[in-house]
Amino acid sequence: MYDEIRAKTKEETDRKCPSCGGTMDFDPKTGNLACPYCGHVQEIHAEEESKVEEKDFLSEQNKENFDWGAEKKTVVCKSCAAVSVYDALQISDVCPYCGSNQVTEEKGADSLAPDGVCPFAITDKEAGNNFHNWLKKKLFCPKAAKDGAKPDSFKGVYLPFWTFDTDTEVKYSAQYGRDRQEKDSKGNIRTVTDWFPTSGTYQKSFDDYPIPGTERYDRRSLDMIQPFDTANSKLYKPEYVAGFISERYSVGLKNGWEIAKKEIFGILNNEVTADIRTRNAANHVRNLTMSVKHSGIKYKYLLLPIWLSSFKYKQKIYQFMVNGQTGRVGGRTPVSAIRVAIALIIAAAIIYAVLKMSGTI
């Protein structure tokens, strides 16, 4: 038995058009509410303090994950009184009976409310055009898939993201190696690496490092469509999500930060390695150990815009997504084994020709 929660919808998100009485949705083209029937536009009044401020991570109490599971909530439509049942994850959707916008309470028990939102700036039509251009550039995608791919209807979704600011200081030790050529007793030339110890510190600041607050979507595809312009996010207002699906987080602030720390460690590892190479004119770096200290940790909880869709090729569904701000596309595509084989043959032929000309073979 589902644990049903009755949620109240917010009146300001079901604005009726003063011209024709239709339901007004958020319009990516104008950045305001617009009527899809007669085109009337109504301005969304921003708050006086419209900048989304970072919050102190250490002082936040509500850091845990939320397993909404099979929990459901009932929503009574303000326009037609129909009762809809949604996942407890959802903050907003559209009434399936009359098309009215339904935005519910943005926070649950002991969960955080969104600090800000990055509104859609790309329409579903523009997302479709970007998808086709993206698909055309996929070298190993079969031509039949490129010619016949027709995205299903796009679904606009606001997904929960954590963004983190942190100042890092790295203390490290490692060995760097320089290659040199020498002749052996038989006159053959070989490469020898001389190794030297090194240690030092490295500093880097991270601003708005993004981590998804959900595990329902493919992380690889989400990474492909980044970055988002989170620096220009707006204070959360229900009007911005009107007409779109939006979700609250299930990955909590604490786990989000743990994921961010691991990813930041990997970035620092690569940068420290490159720094050691550059400063010491080195060819190699090995045995790198790092101790990372974080300070000034801040966070924001943002809703970021994504167009979701899919297409079918040879009875298989391929999902993809489009950044609702920039139009950048990410996802998986069919792969032609023949095209891959041809590419490998060409690459092998080029390598053989180069080695042949150099006298190596």
C-alpha positions as CSV (number, residue, x, y, z in Angstrom):
1,M,0.0,0.0,0.0
2,Y,1.4,3.3,-1.0
3,D,1.9,6.0,1.6
4,E,-0.2,8.7,0.0
5,I,0.5,12.3,0.7
6,R,-2.0,15.0,-0.2
7,A,-0.2,17.9,-1.8
8,K,-1.5,21.4,-2.3
9,T,-0.9,23.1,-5.6
10,K,0.4,26.6,-5.8
11,E,-2.1,29.1,-7.4
12,E,0.6,31.3,-9.0
13,T,1.7,28.4,-11.3
14,D,-1.7,27.9,-12.9
15,R,-2.1,31.3,-14.3
16,K,-5.0,31.7,-16.8
17,C,-4.5,33.8,-19.9
18,P,-6.4,37.1,-19.5
19,S,-7.0,37.0,-23.3
20,C,-8.4,33.5,-23.9
21,G,-8.5,31.7,-20.5
22,G,-5.9,29.1,-21.5
23,T,-3.2,27.8,-19.1
24,M,0.0,29.8,-19.4
25,D,3.4,27.9,-19.3
26,F,6.9,29.1,-18.9
27,D,8.2,30.1,-22.3
28,P,12.0,29.5,-23.0
29,K,12.0,32.1,-25.8
30,T,10.8,35.1,-23.7
31,G,11.7,33.9,-20.2
32,N,8.2,34.7,-19.1
33,L,4.8,33.0,-18.9
34,A,3.2,32.6,-22.3
35,C,-0.2,31.3,-23.5
36,P,0.4,28.5,-26.1
37,Y,-3.1,29.3,-27.6
38,C,-3.1,33.0,-28.3
39,G,0.5,34.0,-27.6
40,H,-0.2,36.4,-24.8
41,V,3.0,36.9,-22.6
42,Q,3.0,37.8,-18.9
43,E,6.2,38.9,-17.2
44,I,7.6,37.0,-14.3
45,H,8.6,39.5,-11.7
46,A,12.0,38.6,-10.3
47,E,12.8,39.1,-6.6
48,E,14.6,42.3,-5.6
49,E,17.6,40.1,-4.5
50,S,17.7,37.9,-7.6
51,K,21.2,36.4,-7.1
52,V,21.3,32.9,-5.7
53,E,23.7,32.9,-2.7
54,E,25.8,30.0,-1.7
55,K,25.2,28.5,1.7
56,D,27.7,27.2,4.3
57,F,28.1,23.5,4.0
58,L,29.3,22.7,7.5
59,S,26.4,24.5,9.2
60,E,23.6,22.8,7.2
61,Q,21.8,20.2,9.2
62,N,19.7,18.4,6.5
63,K,22.4,16.5,4.6
64,E,20.9,13.0,4.2
65,N,19.7,11.1,1.2
66,F,16.0,10.6,0.6
67,D,14.7,7.2,-0.5
68,W,11.2,8.2,-1.8
69,G,10.8,4.6,-3.0
70,A,7.2,3.8,-3.9
71,E,5.8,6.7,-1.9
72,K,3.1,8.6,-3.8
73,K,1.3,11.8,-3.3
74,T,-2.2,12.8,-4.5
75,V,-2.7,16.2,-6.1
76,V,-6.1,17.9,-6.5
77,C,-6.2,20.1,-9.6
78,K,-7.4,23.6,-8.8
79,S,-9.0,23.9,-12.2
80,C,-11.0,20.7,-12.7
81,A,-10.8,19.1,-9.2
82,A,-9.4,15.9,-10.7
83,V,-7.2,13.9,-8.4
84,S,-3.8,12.8,-9.8
85,V,-1.2,10.5,-8.2
86,Y,2.5,11.3,-8.7
87,D,5.8,10.1,-7.3
88,A,6.8,11.9,-4.2
89,L,9.9,13.0,-6.0
90,Q,8.0,15.3,-8.3
91,I,7.6,19.0,-7.6
92,S,5.7,19.9,-10.7
93,D,3.8,18.3,-13.6
94,V,0.7,19.0,-15.7
95,C,-2.8,17.8,-15.0
96,P,-3.5,14.9,-17.4
97,Y,-7.2,15.8,-17.4
98,C,-7.3,19.5,-18.2
99,G,-3.7,20.5,-18.9
100,S,-3.4,22.9,-15.9
101,N,0.0,23.3,-14.3
102,Q,0.5,21.6,-11.0
103,V,3.4,22.7,-8.8
104,T,3.4,21.4,-5.3
105,E,5.5,22.1,-2.2
106,E,9.1,22.3,-3.2
107,K,10.3,20.6,0.0
108,G,9.3,17.5,1.9
109,A,9.8,16.7,5.6
110,D,13.4,17.4,6.6
111,S,14.4,18.0,3.0
112,L,15.7,21.2,1.5
113,A,13.9,23.6,-0.9
114,P,15.6,24.6,-4.1
115,D,17.8,27.7,-3.8
116,G,17.6,28.6,-7.5
117,V,16.6,27.5,-11.0
118,C,18.3,27.9,-14.4
119,P,15.2,28.4,-16.6
120,F,14.9,26.8,-20.0
121,A,16.3,28.9,-22.8
122,I,16.1,26.3,-25.6
123,T,12.7,25.2,-27.1
124,D,11.8,21.6,-27.9
125,K,12.0,22.4,-31.6
126,E,15.6,23.8,-31.2
127,A,16.5,20.7,-29.1
128,G,15.3,18.5,-32.0
129,N,17.4,20.5,-34.5
130,N,20.5,20.2,-32.3
131,F,19.9,16.5,-31.9
132,H,19.9,15.9,-35.7
133,N,23.1,18.0,-36.1
134,W,24.7,16.1,-33.3
135,L,23.7,12.7,-34.8
136,K,25.1,13.7,-38.3
137,K,28.6,14.1,-36.7
138,K,28.7,10.6,-35.2
139,L,31.2,8.9,-37.4
140,F,30.4,5.3,-36.4
141,C,26.6,5.8,-36.4
142,P,24.9,3.9,-39.3
143,K,23.6,6.1,-42.2
144,A,20.2,4.5,-41.9
145,A,19.9,5.6,-38.3
146,K,21.0,9.2,-39.1
147,D,18.4,9.4,-41.9
148,G,15.6,7.8,-40.1
149,A,16.0,8.9,-36.5
150,K,12.9,10.8,-35.3
151,P,12.9,11.8,-31.7
152,D,9.8,11.0,-29.6
153,S,8.1,13.9,-28.1
154,F,10.4,15.9,-25.9
155,K,9.9,16.0,-22.2
156,G,11.2,19.1,-20.4
157,V,12.5,18.2,-16.9
158,Y,14.2,20.2,-14.2
159,L,16.6,17.9,-12.4
160,P,18.1,18.6,-9.0
161,F,21.8,19.4,-8.8
162,W,24.1,20.3,-6.0
163,T,26.9,22.8,-6.8
164,F,29.9,23.2,-4.6
165,D,32.5,25.9,-4.0
166,T,35.7,24.9,-2.3
167,D,39.3,26.1,-1.9
168,T,41.8,23.2,-2.0
169,E,45.4,23.0,-0.8
170,V,47.3,19.9,-1.9
171,K,50.5,18.6,-0.2
172,Y,52.2,16.1,-2.4
173,S,55.3,13.9,-2.9
174,A,56.2,12.0,-6.1
175,Q,59.1,11.0,-8.4
176,Y,59.6,12.5,-11.8
177,G,61.6,11.0,-14.6
178,R,63.7,12.4,-17.4
179,D,64.5,10.3,-20.5
180,R,67.9,10.2,-22.1
181,Q,69.5,8.2,-24.8
182,E,72.6,6.1,-24.3
183,K,74.5,3.5,-26.2
184,D,75.2,0.0,-24.9
185,S,78.4,-1.9,-25.4
186,K,77.2,-3.1,-28.8
187,G,76.4,0.4,-30.0
188,N,72.7,0.0,-29.8
189,I,70.8,3.1,-28.6
190,R,68.3,2.7,-25.8
191,T,66.2,5.0,-23.7
192,V,67.1,5.4,-20.0
193,T,64.9,7.2,-17.4
194,D,66.6,9.0,-14.5
195,W,64.3,9.4,-11.5
196,F,64.3,12.3,-9.0
197,P,62.2,12.9,-5.8
198,T,60.0,16.0,-5.5
199,S,57.4,17.4,-3.1
200,G,55.4,20.6,-2.8
201,T,52.0,22.3,-2.5
202,Y,49.3,23.0,-5.1
203,Q,46.3,25.3,-4.7
204,K,43.1,25.5,-6.7
205,S,39.6,26.9,-6.1
206,F,36.5,25.3,-7.5
207,D,33.3,27.3,-8.2
208,D,29.9,25.7,-8.7
209,Y,31.2,22.2,-9.2
210,P,28.0,20.3,-10.2
211,I,26.8,16.9,-8.8
212,P,23.4,15.4,-9.8
213,G,21.0,15.1,-6.9
214,T,19.4,12.1,-8.6
215,E,20.5,8.6,-9.7
216,R,17.6,8.0,-12.1
217,Y,19.4,9.3,-15.2
218,D,22.5,8.2,-17.0
219,R,25.5,10.1,-15.5
220,R,27.6,9.8,-18.6
221,S,24.9,11.5,-20.7
222,L,24.5,14.2,-18.0
223,D,28.3,14.9,-18.1
224,M,28.1,15.1,-21.9
225,I,25.6,18.0,-21.9
226,Q,27.5,20.2,-19.4
227,P,28.3,22.9,-18.5
228,F,25.3,24.8,-17.3
229,D,25.4,28.5,-16.6
230,T,24.8,28.1,-12.9
231,A,26.4,31.5,-12.1
232,N,23.4,33.2,-13.6
233,S,20.7,31.1,-11.9
234,K,17.6,32.8,-10.6
235,L,16.0,32.6,-7.2
236,Y,13.5,29.7,-7.2
237,K,10.0,30.8,-8.2
238,P,7.2,28.3,-9.1
239,E,6.5,30.2,-12.3
240,Y,9.8,29.0,-13.8
241,V,8.8,25.4,-13.6
242,A,5.2,25.9,-14.8
243,G,4.4,23.5,-17.6
244,F,7.5,21.3,-16.9
245,I,8.2,18.3,-14.8
246,S,10.6,19.0,-12.0
247,E,12.1,16.7,-9.3
248,R,13.4,17.1,-5.8
249,Y,16.6,15.4,-4.8
250,S,17.1,11.9,-3.6
251,V,21.0,12.1,-3.4
252,G,21.5,14.2,-0.3
253,L,23.9,17.0,0.4
254,K,26.3,14.8,2.3
255,N,26.6,12.1,-0.4
256,G,26.7,14.8,-3.1
257,W,29.7,16.3,-1.4
258,E,31.4,12.9,-1.0
259,I,31.0,12.3,-4.8
260,A,32.3,15.8,-5.5
261,K,35.4,15.3,-3.3
262,K,36.3,12.1,-5.2
263,E,35.9,13.8,-8.6
264,I,37.8,16.9,-7.4
265,F,40.6,14.6,-6.2
266,G,40.9,13.1,-9.6
267,I,41.1,16.5,-11.2
268,L,43.8,17.6,-8.8
269,N,45.7,14.4,-9.4
270,N,45.8,15.2,-13.1
271,E,46.7,18.8,-12.6
272,V,49.5,18.1,-10.0
273,T,51.0,15.5,-12.4
274,A,51.0,18.0,-15.2
275,D,52.5,20.7,-13.0
276,I,55.3,18.4,-11.9
277,R,56.0,17.6,-15.5
278,T,56.1,21.2,-16.6
279,R,58.2,22.6,-13.7
280,N,60.8,19.9,-14.0
281,A,60.8,19.3,-17.7
282,A,60.0,15.7,-17.0
283,N,58.8,12.9,-19.2
284,H,57.2,10.8,-16.5
285,V,55.7,11.1,-13.0
286,R,55.2,8.1,-10.6
287,N,54.4,7.3,-7.0
288,L,52.3,10.5,-6.5
289,T,50.7,10.8,-3.1
290,M,48.5,13.7,-2.2
291,S,46.8,15.1,0.9
292,V,43.9,17.4,0.1
293,K,42.6,20.0,2.5
294,H,39.2,21.7,1.7
295,S,38.2,25.1,3.1
296,G,35.4,27.6,2.6
297,I,32.9,24.9,1.4
298,K,29.7,26.4,0.1
299,Y,26.8,24.8,-1.7
300,K,23.6,25.6,-3.8
301,Y,20.7,23.4,-4.5
302,L,19.6,24.2,-8.1
303,L,17.0,22.9,-10.6
304,L,18.7,22.6,-14.0
305,P,16.8,22.3,-17.4
306,I,17.0,19.2,-19.6
307,W,15.1,18.1,-22.6
308,L,14.7,14.3,-22.6
309,S,13.8,12.1,-25.6
310,S,14.6,8.9,-27.5
311,F,14.6,7.3,-30.9
312,K,14.2,3.8,-32.2
313,Y,16.6,2.0,-34.5
314,K,16.3,-1.7,-35.3
315,Q,13.8,-2.3,-32.5
316,K,16.2,-0.8,-29.9
317,I,15.5,2.4,-28.0
318,Y,18.3,5.0,-27.7
319,Q,17.8,7.7,-25.1
320,F,19.4,11.1,-25.3
321,M,19.2,14.5,-23.6
322,V,19.7,18.2,-24.5
323,N,20.9,20.9,-22.2
324,G,17.9,23.3,-21.8
325,Q,20.2,26.3,-21.6
326,T,22.9,25.7,-24.3
327,G,21.4,23.1,-26.5
328,R,24.3,20.7,-26.0
329,V,23.4,17.1,-26.8
330,G,24.4,13.9,-25.0
331,G,23.5,10.2,-25.2
332,R,24.1,6.9,-26.8
333,T,23.9,6.1,-30.5
334,P,23.9,2.9,-32.7
335,V,27.4,1.8,-33.8
336,S,28.0,0.3,-37.2
337,A,30.5,-2.6,-37.0
338,I,31.4,-2.1,-40.7
339,R,32.3,1.5,-40.1
340,V,34.4,0.7,-37.1
341,A,36.2,-2.1,-39.1
342,I,36.9,0.3,-42.0
343,A,38.3,2.9,-39.6
344,L,40.6,0.3,-38.0
345,I,41.9,-0.8,-41.4
346,I,42.6,2.8,-42.5
347,A,44.4,3.5,-39.2
348,A,46.5,0.4,-39.5
349,A,47.4,1.3,-43.1
350,I,48.5,4.8,-42.0
351,I,50.6,3.4,-39.2
352,Y,52.2,0.9,-41.5
353,A,53.0,3.5,-44.1
354,V,54.6,5.8,-41.5
355,L,56.7,3.0,-40.1
356,K,57.7,1.9,-43.6
357,M,58.8,5.5,-44.5
358,S,60.8,5.9,-41.3
359,G,62.6,2.6,-41.9
360,T,61.4,1.1,-38.7
361,I,60.1,-1.9,-40.6
